[in-house]
Amino acid sequence: MRRSTVPAAVLAAVSTVSLGVLTAAPAQAAEYHSALKIRGVQYDAPGSDSNSCTSGNTDEEYLTLKNYSKTATINLKGYVVKDAAGNRFTFTAGHSLQPGDYVRLRGGHGTDSDAKNVVYRDNCNFLWNNDKDTIHLYKPSGPASDSHAYSRSAHDGDRDGYIGFHG
């Protein structure tokens, strides 16, 4: 009987790579080791799009971020959200998400509220494209936390303008 001359560490690495291939994420998502993830996006606000600060509907466009950790609280200060064109929003105030908690980042103007789980971008322009876009979430230190590409035709089967990620 011939013994294998391949070191155990190499076999373990090959097994790990093989498992990674079997559990790869869908093509539109990039998986990062982060508890804070993009839960979903209302990329097309209900009604006729109007970015008027007084009568528009940009506050109906929102991104939901969720803390998927079972134990750690996450402070959003310094986290950055970007779209494919480079438009960005940086959380400048401390907003703590307890394990399992979420926040909705809305367009328009309003009062940020921990109790209502909302932060406003204080910008009346729409951030997400209605046909397709890519959403990037970056940690304060710079590395990616989560990223998702979407298109209305491929990911929004019921055409309600909302796409969910990470169940």
Residue pairs with C-beta under 8 A, 6 or more apart in sequence:
4 11
25 31
28 148
28 149
28 150
28 154
28 155
29 147
29 148
29 149
29 165
30 144
30 146
30 147
30 148
32 143
32 144
32 145
32 146
32 147
34 139
34 144
34 145
34 146
35 67
35 68
35 69
35 72
35 74
36 65
36 66
36 67
36 68
36 74
36 76
36 79
36 97
36 137
36 139
36 145
36 146
37 65
37 66
37 68
37 137
37 145
37 146
37 165
37 166
38 63
38 64
38 65
38 135
38 137
38 146
38 147
38 148
38 165
38 166
39 64
39 65
39 66
39 102
39 164
39 165
39 166
40 63
40 64
40 162
40 163
40 164
40 165
41 62
41 63
41 64
41 128
41 135
41 148
41 150
41 162
41 163
41 165
42 60
42 61
42 62
42 63
42 161
42 162
43 61
43 128
43 129
43 130
43 133
43 150
43 161
43 162
43 163
44 61
44 128
44 130
44 152
44 161
45 57
45 58
45 59
45 60
45 61
45 107
45 126
45 161
46 57
46 60
46 161
47 57
47 60
48 57
49 56
49 57
49 126
49 130
50 56
50 57
50 58
51 58
51 107
51 124
51 125
51 126
52 124
53 108
53 109
53 124
56 108
56 124
58 106
58 107
58 108
58 123
58 124
58 125
58 126
59 106
59 107
59 108
59 109
59 110
59 120
60 106
60 107
61 106
61 107
61 126
61 127
61 128
62 104
62 105
62 106
62 107
63 81
63 104
63 105
63 127
63 128
63 135
64 102
64 103
64 104
64 105
65 76
65 79
65 81
65 97
65 102
65 103
65 105
65 137
66 97
66 100
66 101
66 102
66 166
67 73
67 74
67 97
67 98
67 99
67 100
67 101
67 102
68 100
68 166
69 99
70 99
70 100
71 99
72 99
73 96
73 97
73 98
73 99
74 96
74 97
75 94
75 95
75 96
75 97
76 91
76 94
76 95
76 96
76 97
76 103
76 119
77 91
77 92
77 93
77 94
77 95
77 140
78 90
78 91
78 139
78 140
78 141
79 90
79 91
79 137
79 138
79 139
79 140
79 145
80 88
80 89
80 90
80 91
80 136
80 137
80 138
80 140
81 88
81 89
81 90
81 105
81 127
81 135
81 136
81 137
81 138
82 88
82 89
82 135
82 136
82 138
83 127
83 128
83 129
83 133
83 134
83 135
83 136
84 129
84 133
84 134
84 149
87 127
89 105
89 121
89 123
89 127
91 119
93 112
93 119
95 103
95 112
95 114
95 119
96 114
97 103
101 117
102 117
103 117
103 118
103 119
104 117
104 118
104 119
105 119
105 120
105 121
106 118
106 119
106 120
106 121
107 120
107 121
107 123
107 124
107 125
107 126
107 127
108 120
108 121
108 122
108 123
108 124
109 120
109 122
109 124
110 118
110 120
111 120
112 118
112 119
112 120
121 127
128 135
130 152
130 161
131 151
131 152
132 149
132 150
132 151
132 152
133 149
133 150
134 147
134 148
134 149
134 150
135 146
135 147
135 148
135 149
135 150
136 144
136 146
136 147
137 144
137 145
137 146
137 147
138 144
138 145
139 145
146 165
146 166
148 165
150 156
150 163
152 159
155 163
156 162
156 163
